[in-house]
């Protein structure tokens, strides 16, 4: 759920900001039941998206309090450096929270999926998963979004693919080297 101010300033999925793509210029399938709804009031928006109007009004009012204080007591938006990096530095006191109070109001349908992570298993240069003390767990490897990010920032879509392939390769090299060493040790014992 977002308001006209947000719609005017930011891209929402495939929809450009209102300055670049006004509502009248949206593809007909975008503004309707399948993707995005618009309501002159929160109550109208609630009716269009099938939620309780009072519940939506109460949720937005609570969110607006968080935007004013800069502290999201429910979802902790903007509480990490990672969040704030992608926020709008012109919004204060929290670059990730701005009040929703400018009509019309919009809602975009979101379906669950996976994209990335800001966490994951710590690994070494061989992609071995590490214990808390920094020692490697024999036989356990991780790469891609299962492992902690190795890049200091997120440069953009696809940037996790190179490290995933690289660490997959490094894991395979380590596994085969370990297997070869074990086989050689077994042959030496015979």
MOUR-V910546 format. One record per helix or strand. SS is the DSSP state (2 for helix, 1 for strand). FROM is the first residue (numbers start at 1). TO is the last residue. If there is no record, write none. Layout:
# MOUR-V910546
[[SS FROM TO] [SS FROM TO]]
This chain:
# MOUR-V910546
[[1 2 3] [2 4 9] [1 12 12] [1 15 15] [2 23 25] [1 31 31] [1 36 39] [2 42 49] [2 53 69] [2 81 85] [1 105 108] [1 121 121] [1 123 123] [1 128 130] [1 136 141] [2 144 146] [1 147 147] [2 159 189]]
